[in-house]
Amino acid sequence: MLKLVDVTPSDDELLKVRIMMYEEPGIREVFNGRGDRLATSHKVYIIMNDNQEVGFANLVFEKQNYDFYFLDMGIKENYRGKGIATEVLQTLKNINSKPIIIETRENNTLANCSAERIGCMLMSKDNKNYYLLQREHYNEFIDNGYLDKLTEHLNEDKDKRFLYK
Ligand SMILES: CC(C)(COP(=O)(O)OP(=O)(O)OC[C@H]1O[C@@H](n2cnc3c(N)ncnc32)[C@H](O)[C@@H]1OP(=O)(O)O)[C@@H](O)C(=O)NCCC(=O)NCCS
C-alpha cells in the first residue's frame, strides 16, 4: 500500500530525502546538487510502498513565487514502472489546493509520461516541459493569469544555478 510520509524541515528524515537526491542511481542524475530545493519546500514527502522507502516528492515554491508549487519527484529504479509516480501525482492533486507545476526535461520520457497521464502540458521552454497537475483547473489557471505569472517567473533574470540544473 502506498503512503506519503510528511517530513518536517527539522526532521532527521529530511536527510533521507537528501541522500536519495544526491546518491540514489537514476535520481541523482536529475537532482544531485539541488539541496537548495529542500530549503524552499512547502512540503516534503517520503513515498512508502509496503513499508519500503521507494522515493520522495517535494513541493517547492521557487523563491518568492507563492502562487503555485513546483514538484520534484524521484522513484528508486527498482520500484519504477509500477504506477507509483502516477498514484502519488493523483494523491498530491487531491490534497493540495494550489496549482502544482511539474517541470521535466523534454528528453525525460518517463517523467513526461507520468506528467501527461494525470496533468496537462502548459508550455515548453529552454528544453523543459511544464505541466499543470490539476488538468481540470486549466481554464481557471489561465483566467487567473497564472500562466502569465509562470512565464514571467521563468523569464526572470535570476541565478539559474539555484533554480535549474
Ligand atoms: C519519472 C519517475 C518519477 C516515474 O516513476 P514511476 O513510478 O516509474 O512512474 P509510473 O510507474 O507511474 O510510470 C510512468 C510512465 O513511465 C513508464 N515506465 C516507468 N518505468 C519504465 C521502464 N523501466 N521502462 C519502460 N517504461 C517505464 C510507465 O509505463 C508509464 O508510462 P505510461 O503512462 O505510458 O504507461 C521516475 O522515472 C524517476 O524517478 N525518474 C528520475 C527523477 C525524475 O526524472 N523526476 C521527474 C522530474 S520531477
The ligand as a Tripos MOL2 file, in Angstrom:
@<TRIPOS>MOLECULE
LIG
   48    50     1     0     0
SMALL
NO_CHARGES

@<TRIPOS>ATOM
      1 C1          9.6750    9.9380  -13.5600 C.3       1 LIG1
      2 C2          9.5440    8.8910  -12.4540 C.3       1 LIG1
      3 C3          9.2320    9.6240  -11.1360 C.3       1 LIG1
      4 C4          8.3950    7.9430  -12.8280 C.3       1 LIG1
      5 O1          8.2040    6.9950  -11.7470 O.3       1 LIG1
      6 P1          7.3890    5.6310  -11.9230 P.3       1 LIG1
      7 O2          6.8150    5.2550  -10.5910 O.co2     1 LIG1
      8 O3          8.1900    4.6330  -12.6140 O.co2     1 LIG1
      9 O4          6.2110    6.0950  -12.8900 O.3       1 LIG1
     10 P2          4.9340    5.2520  -13.2860 P.3       1 LIG1
     11 O5          5.1100    3.8080  -12.9230 O.co2     1 LIG1
     12 O6          3.7410    5.9600  -12.7550 O.co2     1 LIG1
     13 O7          5.0040    5.2880  -14.8580 O.3       1 LIG1
     14 C5          5.1160    6.4570  -15.6420 C.3       1 LIG1
     15 C6          5.3330    6.0260  -17.0790 C.3       1 LIG1
     16 O8          6.6590    5.5490  -17.2930 O.3       1 LIG1
     17 C7          6.6300    4.1920  -17.7980 C.3       1 LIG1
     18 N1          7.7820    3.4950  -17.2510 N.ar      1 LIG1
     19 C8          8.2600    3.5610  -15.9980 C.ar      1 LIG1
     20 N2          9.3770    2.8110  -15.8790 N.ar      1 LIG1
     21 C9          9.5980    2.2450  -17.0850 C.ar      1 LIG1
     22 C10        10.5950    1.3900  -17.6170 C.ar      1 LIG1
     23 N3         11.5920    0.9300  -16.8790 N.pl3     1 LIG1
     24 N4         10.5120    1.0230  -18.9160 N.ar      1 LIG1
     25 C11         9.5140    1.4840  -19.6830 C.ar      1 LIG1
     26 N5          8.5390    2.3060  -19.2470 N.ar      1 LIG1
     27 C12         8.5760    2.6780  -17.9620 C.ar      1 LIG1
     28 C13         5.3040    3.6870  -17.3160 C.3       1 LIG1
     29 O9          4.8650    2.5860  -18.0700 O.3       1 LIG1
     30 C14         4.4380    4.8960  -17.5050 C.3       1 LIG1
     31 O10         4.1480    5.1300  -18.8610 O.3       1 LIG1
     32 P3          2.6650    5.0430  -19.3910 P.3       1 LIG1
     33 O11         1.9160    6.1120  -18.6390 O.co2     1 LIG1
     34 O12         2.7750    5.3260  -20.8450 O.co2     1 LIG1
     35 O13         2.2230    3.6530  -19.0560 O.co2     1 LIG1
     36 C15        10.8430    8.0550  -12.2940 C.3       1 LIG1
     37 O14        11.2020    7.5300  -13.5570 O.3       1 LIG1
     38 C16        12.0250    8.8480  -11.7300 C.2       1 LIG1
     39 O15        12.1780    8.9250  -10.5080 O.2       1 LIG1
     40 N6         12.8800    9.4460  -12.6010 N.am      1 LIG1
     41 C17        14.0620   10.2020  -12.1330 C.3       1 LIG1
     42 C18        13.6650   11.5230  -11.4980 C.3       1 LIG1
     43 C19        12.8330   12.3560  -12.4500 C.2       1 LIG1
     44 O16        13.1060   12.4240  -13.6330 O.2       1 LIG1
     45 N7         11.8020   13.0280  -11.9140 N.am      1 LIG1
     46 C20        10.8890   13.7970  -12.7430 C.3       1 LIG1
     47 C21        11.1260   15.2410  -12.6670 C.3       1 LIG1
     48 S1         10.1840   15.9030  -11.3300 S.3       1 LIG1
@<TRIPOS>BOND
     1     1     2 1
     2     2     3 1
     3     2     4 1
     4     2    36 1
     5     4     5 1
     6     5     6 1
     7     6     7 2
     8     6     8 1
     9     6     9 1
    10     9    10 1
    11    10    11 2
    12    10    12 1
    13    10    13 1
    14    13    14 1
    15    14    15 1
    16    15    16 1
    17    15    30 1
    18    16    17 1
    19    17    18 1
    20    17    28 1
    21    18    19 ar
    22    18    27 ar
    23    19    20 ar
    24    20    21 ar
    25    21    22 ar
    26    21    27 ar
    27    22    23 1
    28    22    24 ar
    29    24    25 ar
    30    25    26 ar
    31    26    27 ar
    32    28    29 1
    33    28    30 1
    34    30    31 1
    35    31    32 1
    36    32    33 2
    37    32    34 1
    38    32    35 1
    39    36    37 1
    40    36    38 1
    41    38    39 2
    42    38    40 1
    43    40    41 1
    44    41    42 1
    45    42    43 1
    46    43    44 2
    47    43    45 1
    48    45    46 1
    49    46    47 1
    50    47    48 1
@<TRIPOS>SUBSTRUCTURE
     1 LIG1         1 GROUP 0 **** ****
